[in-house]
Amino acid sequence: GKTTTAVNLAVTLAHAGQRVILIDAETRRGTVHDVFGIPPAPGFFDLMYGQASPGECIRRVQMEGGGTLDVLPLGSAPSVNPADLLVAGRLQPLFERLRGQYDYVLIDTPPLNLFTDGALIGAQADALLLVARADKTDREELRFAVQQLRNVNVTLAGTILNDVEFRRSSRYRLGYGYYYDYAR
């Protein structure tokens, strides 16, 4: 869900001519490298621990139809709790450097309600998009996630509802149809 959303958003922006980097910071189970067929390491963790340079970690991916996308895979698994790394003050300098080089810095993080990593990373970002799965994400879980983000002063830019089955749910179809009819 959320990784697919991050990948699709990155590819869409890159196809539109934007300079984009996608960071795999899914600290428990990074899979972005699999999507693009690139090596998993060195990557984000290696960069955070000072074991590799950005030039060694960031991979440029040529996309079908033109355009490029830079990807920072997760990298080598740390021997400590990833959350400890995230609060060590190493994220902000990395993000500042990347903001100067890219139009968009997209970060795939762990699920908010399972680990604190996502909220800790989100606190360093300009804004966060919350991904919820239709008919799966419980409202209370969503409220809890939003509260976690508020606790660390994250700017919530919006929520993406994915896995919507338009054939099963007439309310989504009717909503879309309403806007379609309204535009006429």
Contacts in CASP RR format, 6 or more apart in sequence:
PFRMAT RR
TARGET T0000
AUTHOR 0000-0000-0000
METHOD contacts of the structure
MODEL  1
GKTTTAVNLAVTLAHAGQRVILIDAETRRGTVHDVFGIPPAPGFFDLMYG
QASPGECIRRVQMEGGGTLDVLPLGSAPSVNPADLLVAGRLQPLFERLRG
QYDYVLIDTPPLNLFTDGALIGAQADALLLVARADKTDREELRFAVQQLR
NVNVTLAGTILNDVEFRRSSRYRLGYGYYYDYAR
1 131 0 8 1.000
1 133 0 8 1.000
1 162 0 8 1.000
1 163 0 8 1.000
2 108 0 8 1.000
2 109 0 8 1.000
2 111 0 8 1.000
2 131 0 8 1.000
3 26 0 8 1.000
3 30 0 8 1.000
3 31 0 8 1.000
3 32 0 8 1.000
3 35 0 8 1.000
3 108 0 8 1.000
4 162 0 8 1.000
5 129 0 8 1.000
5 131 0 8 1.000
5 160 0 8 1.000
5 162 0 8 1.000
6 22 0 8 1.000
6 32 0 8 1.000
6 106 0 8 1.000
6 107 0 8 1.000
6 108 0 8 1.000
7 22 0 8 1.000
7 32 0 8 1.000
7 35 0 8 1.000
7 108 0 8 1.000
9 106 0 8 1.000
9 129 0 8 1.000
10 20 0 8 1.000
10 22 0 8 1.000
10 69 0 8 1.000
10 104 0 8 1.000
10 106 0 8 1.000
11 63 0 8 1.000
11 69 0 8 1.000
13 20 0 8 1.000
13 103 0 8 1.000
13 104 0 8 1.000
13 106 0 8 1.000
14 20 0 8 1.000
14 63 0 8 1.000
14 67 0 8 1.000
14 68 0 8 1.000
14 69 0 8 1.000
15 63 0 8 1.000
15 65 0 8 1.000
15 66 0 8 1.000
15 67 0 8 1.000
17 67 0 8 1.000
18 103 0 8 1.000
18 104 0 8 1.000
19 70 0 8 1.000
19 101 0 8 1.000
19 102 0 8 1.000
19 103 0 8 1.000
19 104 0 8 1.000
20 69 0 8 1.000
20 70 0 8 1.000
20 102 0 8 1.000
20 103 0 8 1.000
20 104 0 8 1.000
20 105 0 8 1.000
20 106 0 8 1.000
21 58 0 8 1.000
21 69 0 8 1.000
21 70 0 8 1.000
21 71 0 8 1.000
21 72 0 8 1.000
21 98 0 8 1.000
21 101 0 8 1.000
21 102 0 8 1.000
21 104 0 8 1.000
21 105 0 8 1.000
21 106 0 8 1.000
22 32 0 8 1.000
22 69 0 8 1.000
22 70 0 8 1.000
22 71 0 8 1.000
22 72 0 8 1.000
22 106 0 8 1.000
22 107 0 8 1.000
22 108 0 8 1.000
23 44 0 8 1.000
23 72 0 8 1.000
23 98 0 8 1.000
23 105 0 8 1.000
23 106 0 8 1.000
23 107 0 8 1.000
23 108 0 8 1.000
24 30 0 8 1.000
24 31 0 8 1.000
24 32 0 8 1.000
24 33 0 8 1.000
24 43 0 8 1.000
24 44 0 8 1.000
24 71 0 8 1.000
24 72 0 8 1.000
24 73 0 8 1.000
24 74 0 8 1.000
24 75 0 8 1.000
24 108 0 8 1.000
25 44 0 8 1.000
25 74 0 8 1.000
25 107 0 8 1.000
25 108 0 8 1.000
25 109 0 8 1.000
25 110 0 8 1.000
25 117 0 8 1.000
25 118 0 8 1.000
25 121 0 8 1.000
26 32 0 8 1.000
26 74 0 8 1.000
26 108 0 8 1.000
26 109 0 8 1.000
26 110 0 8 1.000
27 45 0 8 1.000
27 74 0 8 1.000
27 82 0 8 1.000
27 83 0 8 1.000
27 86 0 8 1.000
27 109 0 8 1.000
27 110 0 8 1.000
27 115 0 8 1.000
27 117 0 8 1.000
28 82 0 8 1.000
28 110 0 8 1.000
28 114 0 8 1.000
28 115 0 8 1.000
28 117 0 8 1.000
29 110 0 8 1.000
30 40 0 8 1.000
30 73 0 8 1.000
30 74 0 8 1.000
30 108 0 8 1.000
32 71 0 8 1.000
32 73 0 8 1.000
32 74 0 8 1.000
32 108 0 8 1.000
33 39 0 8 1.000
33 40 0 8 1.000
33 71 0 8 1.000
33 73 0 8 1.000
33 74 0 8 1.000
36 59 0 8 1.000
36 61 0 8 1.000
36 69 0 8 1.000
36 71 0 8 1.000
38 59 0 8 1.000
38 61 0 8 1.000
38 71 0 8 1.000
38 73 0 8 1.000
39 59 0 8 1.000
39 73 0 8 1.000
40 73 0 8 1.000
40 74 0 8 1.000
40 75 0 8 1.000
41 73 0 8 1.000
41 74 0 8 1.000
41 75 0 8 1.000
41 76 0 8 1.000
42 51 0 8 1.000
42 52 0 8 1.000
42 56 0 8 1.000
42 57 0 8 1.000
42 75 0 8 1.000
42 76 0 8 1.000
43 52 0 8 1.000
43 57 0 8 1.000
43 72 0 8 1.000
43 73 0 8 1.000
43 74 0 8 1.000
43 75 0 8 1.000
43 76 0 8 1.000
44 57 0 8 1.000
44 72 0 8 1.000
44 73 0 8 1.000
44 74 0 8 1.000
44 75 0 8 1.000
45 74 0 8 1.000
45 75 0 8 1.000
45 76 0 8 1.000
45 77 0 8 1.000
45 78 0 8 1.000
45 82 0 8 1.000
45 85 0 8 1.000
46 52 0 8 1.000
46 56 0 8 1.000
46 57 0 8 1.000
46 75 0 8 1.000
46 76 0 8 1.000
47 53 0 8 1.000
47 54 0 8 1.000
47 57 0 8 1.000
47 72 0 8 1.000
47 94 0 8 1.000
48 85 0 8 1.000
48 90 0 8 1.000
48 91 0 8 1.000
48 94 0 8 1.000
49 78 0 8 1.000
49 85 0 8 1.000
51 76 0 8 1.000
54 97 0 8 1.000
57 72 0 8 1.000
57 73 0 8 1.000
57 75 0 8 1.000
58 70 0 8 1.000
58 71 0 8 1.000
58 72 0 8 1.000
59 70 0 8 1.000
59 71 0 8 1.000
59 72 0 8 1.000
59 73 0 8 1.000
60 68 0 8 1.000
60 69 0 8 1.000
60 70 0 8 1.000
60 71 0 8 1.000
61 68 0 8 1.000
61 69 0 8 1.000
61 70 0 8 1.000
61 71 0 8 1.000
62 68 0 8 1.000
63 69 0 8 1.000
70 102 0 8 1.000
78 85 0 8 1.000
82 117 0 8 1.000
83 115 0 8 1.000
83 116 0 8 1.000
83 117 0 8 1.000
83 120 0 8 1.000
86 117 0 8 1.000
86 120 0 8 1.000
86 121 0 8 1.000
87 120 0 8 1.000
91 120 0 8 1.000
91 121 0 8 1.000
91 124 0 8 1.000
92 124 0 8 1.000
95 105 0 8 1.000
95 124 0 8 1.000
95 125 0 8 1.000
98 105 0 8 1.000
99 105 0 8 1.000
99 126 0 8 1.000
105 125 0 8 1.000
107 121 0 8 1.000
107 122 0 8 1.000
107 125 0 8 1.000
109 117 0 8 1.000
109 118 0 8 1.000
109 121 0 8 1.000
109 122 0 8 1.000
110 117 0 8 1.000
110 118 0 8 1.000
112 118 0 8 1.000
112 119 0 8 1.000
112 130 0 8 1.000
112 145 0 8 1.000
112 148 0 8 1.000
112 149 0 8 1.000
113 141 0 8 1.000
113 144 0 8 1.000
113 145 0 8 1.000
113 148 0 8 1.000
116 148 0 8 1.000
119 148 0 8 1.000
119 149 0 8 1.000
119 151 0 8 1.000
119 152 0 8 1.000
119 154 0 8 1.000
120 152 0 8 1.000
122 128 0 8 1.000
122 149 0 8 1.000
122 152 0 8 1.000
122 154 0 8 1.000
123 152 0 8 1.000
123 153 0 8 1.000
123 154 0 8 1.000
125 154 0 8 1.000
125 155 0 8 1.000
126 155 0 8 1.000
127 154 0 8 1.000
127 155 0 8 1.000
127 156 0 8 1.000
127 157 0 8 1.000
128 149 0 8 1.000
128 154 0 8 1.000
128 155 0 8 1.000
128 156 0 8 1.000
128 157 0 8 1.000
128 158 0 8 1.000
129 157 0 8 1.000
129 158 0 8 1.000
129 159 0 8 1.000
129 160 0 8 1.000
130 142 0 8 1.000
130 145 0 8 1.000
130 146 0 8 1.000
130 149 0 8 1.000
130 156 0 8 1.000
130 158 0 8 1.000
130 159 0 8 1.000
130 160 0 8 1.000
131 159 0 8 1.000
131 160 0 8 1.000
131 162 0 8 1.000
132 142 0 8 1.000
132 159 0 8 1.000
132 160 0 8 1.000
132 161 0 8 1.000
132 162 0 8 1.000
133 161 0 8 1.000
133 162 0 8 1.000
133 163 0 8 1.000
134 161 0 8 1.000
134 162 0 8 1.000
134 163 0 8 1.000
134 164 0 8 1.000
134 165 0 8 1.000
134 169 0 8 1.000
135 163 0 8 1.000
135 165 0 8 1.000
136 163 0 8 1.000
142 159 0 8 1.000
146 156 0 8 1.000
149 156 0 8 1.000
164 172 0 8 1.000
166 172 0 8 1.000
166 173 0 8 1.000
166 176 0 8 1.000
END
